Amino acid sequence: MERITTRQLAEAFINQQIEALRAQIGDKKVLLALSGGVDSSVVAALLIKAVGQQLTCVHVNHGLLRKGEPEQVIEVFRNQMNANLIYVDAVDRFLDKLAGVSDPEQKRRIIGAEFIRVFEEEARKLDGIEFLAQGTIYPDILESAGVKAHHNVGGLPEDLKFELVEPVKLLYKDEVRVVGEALGLPHNMVYRQPFPGPGLGVRCTGAITRDRLEALREADAIVREEIGKLEVLPWQYFAVIPDVQSTGIKDNKRYMGWPVVIRAITTVDAVTARSVILPIDTLLTIRDRIVSEVPGVNRVLWDYTDKPVSTIEWE
């Protein structure tokens, strides 16, 4: 299959997939876990064009998404595209499970397992579902034999095993983005940066607390907004708040606050990555905004370590 590199090719791919989806699904119903990431969003938009209200999307807000992401999913898919969207506010459920858990792998397991449980509960409320749509793309097949963890729903009980629908499984990420734009999805959704399955759960290092998590969400939004103004963008840029505190001064009084760490990298394959040297004016603007706008933060640091020796994420 030729790579999707132009709008014309993307439109031809969309028309081909609409026909294929209609042939596969017929008059049956299909279920999709819609994270709001580019892969699941493109799959949702394809299915809406192909089968409309036969699709049910389930968006689980686990409290670990970036600022504005759940709201954008609702606005784009329910309000603009008239999708049959189930929004599940599971913030308290996930954060209660994660309380006091500091080990990164244990956090990942809890988030993944709880996601499956929430999705299973919603699936059992629905009648007549025969298909499960997934945002599997070609690198997922190469790397993990077609099983994409967390956002997609491997691990469901045997009685909820549906026939899979994977319309973008032969595409690479850049091709999926071109298709997403041709489908009319918002640019900032189509070109959303890579985001780990556990979300902010692995950028709020150590045991997650609600106040530190909210500070991270706000600081990350500032980092993405200011770096996003550059003419040439890094491949990925985000904020981290480690589980440490240091002394700060506010209103002539000492207090304990958190540091925010800025991370910006470029990579071709994510196996190796180089730190992007950010302009000093951008760094100073980010610093000033974070310390003035984000409660509880009293330092801004810049991680400019390459991979290796560091990893892209902190956990």
C-alpha positions in Angstrom: 0.0 0.0 0.0 1.4 3.4 -0.9 2.0 5.8 1.9 -0.6 8.6 2.4 1.4 11.8 1.7 -1.1 14.1 -0.1 -4.6 15.3 0.4 -5.8 13.6 -2.7 -4.4 10.2 -1.6 -5.9 10.8 1.9 -9.4 11.4 0.4 -9.0 8.3 -1.8 -8.1 6.3 1.4 -11.1 7.7 3.2 -13.5 6.7 0.5 -12.0 3.3 0.3 -12.2 2.8 4.1 -15.8 4.0 4.2 -16.8 1.3 1.7 -14.8 -1.3 3.6 -16.2 -0.3 7.0 -19.8 -0.5 5.7 -19.1 -3.9 4.1 -17.6 -5.2 7.4 -20.1 -3.7 9.8 -23.3 -3.8 7.8 -26.2 -2.8 10.1 -24.5 -3.9 13.3 -23.1 -1.7 16.1 -19.5 -0.9 16.9 -17.8 0.4 20.1 -14.7 2.6 20.3 -12.6 3.7 23.3 -12.0 7.3 22.3 -9.0 8.8 24.1 -8.9 12.0 22.1 -5.4 11.1 20.7 -4.9 11.2 17.0 -5.3 7.5 16.2 -8.6 6.9 18.0 -9.9 10.3 16.8 -9.3 9.5 13.2 -10.9 6.1 13.6 -13.9 7.7 15.2 -14.2 10.3 12.4 -14.0 7.5 9.8 -16.6 5.4 11.5 -19.0 8.4 11.9 -18.8 9.0 8.1 -19.3 5.3 7.4 -21.9 4.1 9.9 -23.0 7.2 11.9 -25.1 6.4 14.9 -24.2 2.7 14.8 -21.0 3.8 16.5 -20.8 4.3 20.2 -17.7 6.2 21.5 -16.7 5.9 25.1 -14.4 8.6 26.5 -13.0 7.9 29.9 -11.7 10.9 31.8 -9.3 9.4 34.3 -8.0 12.7 35.6 -4.6 12.3 33.9 -5.3 14.1 30.7 -3.8 17.4 29.6 -5.7 20.6 30.1 -8.7 21.0 27.9 -8.6 17.5 26.3 -11.8 16.0 27.7 -13.7 19.2 26.8 -12.3 19.1 23.2 -13.4 15.5 22.8 -17.0 16.4 23.8 -17.0 19.6 21.6 -15.6 17.9 18.5 -17.3 14.6 18.5 -20.6 15.2 20.3 -21.4 18.8 19.5 -19.8 19.1 16.0 -19.9 15.6 14.6 -23.1 14.4 16.3 -21.4 11.3 17.5 -23.0 8.9 19.9 -20.6 9.7 22.7 -20.6 8.4 26.3 -18.5 10.5 28.6 -17.3 8.8 31.8 -16.1 11.0 34.6 -13.9 8.5 36.5 -11.4 11.1 37.9 -12.1 10.2 41.6 -12.1 6.5 40.9 -8.6 6.5 39.3 -7.0 9.0 41.7 -8.3 7.1 44.7 -6.8 3.9 43.4 -3.5 5.7 42.8 -3.3 7.4 46.2 0.0 6.6 47.9 1.4 4.6 45.0 4.9 5.7 44.0 6.3 2.9 41.9 6.0 3.8 38.2 5.2 0.3 37.0 2.5 -0.2 39.6 1.0 3.1 38.6 0.9 1.9 35.0 -0.7 -1.4 36.0 -3.4 0.4 38.1 -4.3 2.8 35.3 -4.4 0.2 32.6 -6.4 -2.3 34.7 -8.9 0.4 35.9 -9.4 1.6 32.3 -10.3 -1.9 31.3 -12.8 -2.2 34.2 -14.5 1.2 33.4 -14.7 0.3 29.7 -16.1 -3.1 30.4 -18.8 -1.6 32.7 -19.8 0.7 29.9 -19.8 -2.0 27.3 -22.1 -4.2 29.4 -24.7 -1.4 29.5 -25.0 -1.5 25.7 -27.0 -4.0 23.6 -26.1 -5.4 20.3 -22.5 -4.5 20.1 -20.7 -6.8 17.7 -17.6 -4.9 16.7 -14.8 -3.2 18.6 -12.9 -0.4 16.8 -9.3 0.3 17.7 -6.8 2.9 16.7 -4.1 0.4 15.9 -1.5 1.8 13.4 1.3 -0.1 11.6 4.1 0.5 14.1 1.8 -1.1 16.8 1.7 -4.2 14.7 5.4 -4.2 14.1 6.2 -3.6 17.8 3.6 -5.5 19.7 1.9 -8.0 17.4 -1.2 -5.8 17.0 -1.9 -5.3 20.7 -1.9 -1.6 21.6 -2.0 -1.1 25.4 -4.1 1.2 27.5 -5.9 3.4 24.9 -7.1 0.3 23.1 -8.9 -2.4 24.9 -7.0 -5.7 25.0 -7.7 -7.6 28.1 -11.5 -7.6 28.0 -13.3 -10.7 29.4 -14.0 -13.5 27.0 -17.7 -12.8 26.9 -16.9 -9.3 25.6 -14.7 -10.3 22.7 -15.9 -8.4 19.7 -14.8 -8.6 16.1 -12.1 -6.0 15.6 -12.3 -3.0 13.3 -8.9 -1.4 12.6 -9.2 1.0 9.6 -5.8 2.7 10.0 -3.7 -0.4 10.9 -1.6 -0.1 7.7 -0.7 3.6 8.2 2.2 5.3 9.9 1.5 8.2 12.3 2.3 10.9 9.7 -0.2 9.3 7.3 -2.9 9.1 10.0 -2.4 12.9 10.6 -2.9 13.6 6.9 -6.1 11.5 6.9 -7.3 13.3 10.1 -6.9 16.7 8.4 -8.8 15.5 5.3 -11.6 14.3 7.7 -11.9 17.9 9.1 -10.6 17.2 12.6 -9.0 20.2 14.4 -5.3 20.8 13.6 -4.3 20.8 17.3 -6.0 17.4 17.7 -4.5 15.9 14.6 -1.0 17.1 15.5 -1.3 16.5 19.2 2.0 15.4 20.6 2.7 11.8 21.6 1.3 11.2 25.0 2.0 8.2 27.3 -0.9 5.8 28.0 -0.8 6.6 31.7 -0.9 10.3 30.8 0.2 12.8 33.4 0.4 9.9 35.8 4.1 9.4 34.8 4.9 13.1 34.6 3.7 13.7 38.2 6.4 11.5 39.5 6.2 9.4 42.7 2.9 9.2 44.6 0.3 11.4 42.8 -1.4 14.1 44.8 -4.4 16.1 43.5 -2.8 19.5 44.1 0.5 18.6 42.4 -1.4 16.9 39.5 -3.4 20.1 39.0 -0.3 22.2 39.2 1.3 20.0 36.5 -1.7 20.3 34.2 -1.5 24.1 34.4 2.3 24.2 34.0 2.2 21.8 31.1 -0.4 24.0 29.3 1.9 27.0 29.6 4.9 25.0 28.4 3.0 23.8 25.3 1.5 27.2 24.6 4.8 29.1 24.7 7.0 26.5 22.9 4.2 26.1 20.4 4.8 29.7 19.3 8.2 28.8 17.8 8.6 28.7 14.1 10.3 25.3 14.2 8.7 23.0 16.8 10.4 20.2 18.8 9.0 16.7 18.2 7.7 16.6 21.8 7.6 19.2 24.7 6.0 19.0 28.1 6.3 19.6 31.8 7.1 17.3 34.7 6.7 17.9 38.4 8.9 15.6 40.5 7.9 14.5 44.0 10.3 16.9 45.7 10.0 20.3 47.4 12.4 23.1 48.0 12.3 26.4 49.9 10.8 29.4 48.2 10.0 33.0 49.2 6.6 34.7 48.7 5.3 37.8 50.5 8.6 37.9 52.4 7.9 34.5 53.9 9.6 31.1 53.3 7.5 28.2 52.1 7.9 24.8 50.5 7.1 24.5 46.8 7.6 22.2 43.8 9.8 22.5 40.8 8.5 22.3 37.2 10.9 20.7 34.8 10.7 21.7 31.1 11.4 18.9 28.6 11.8 19.4 24.8 13.3 16.8 22.5 13.5 15.8 18.8 13.7 12.3 17.5 13.2 10.2 14.4 12.3 6.8 15.9 12.0 7.5 19.7 14.8 5.0 20.3 17.3 7.9 20.6 16.4 11.6 21.2 18.3 14.8 21.4 17.4 17.7 23.6 16.2 20.9 21.8 18.1 24.0 22.7 15.2 26.4 23.5 15.6 30.2 22.9 16.3 32.0 26.2 13.4 34.4 25.7 11.0 31.4 25.5 12.5 29.9 28.7 12.2 33.2 30.6 8.6 33.6 29.5 7.7 30.1 30.6 9.5 30.6 33.9 7.8 33.9 34.6 4.3 32.6 33.7 4.6 29.4 35.7 5.9 31.0 38.9 3.2 33.7 38.7 0.3 31.6 37.5 0.7 28.1 39.0 0.1 27.8 42.8 2.6 25.8 44.7 5.5 26.1 42.2 8.6 28.0 43.2 11.3 26.8 40.7 11.5 26.1 36.9 14.2 23.8 35.7 15.2 22.7 32.2 16.1 19.1 31.4 18.3 19.2 28.3 19.6 15.6 28.6 19.7 13.4 25.5 18.4 9.8 25.2 20.5 7.9 26.1 21.5 8.4 28.9 18.0 9.6 30.0 14.7 8.4 28.7 12.1 10.8 27.1 9.7 10.4 30.0 10.8 10.7 33.6 9.0 7.5 34.7 
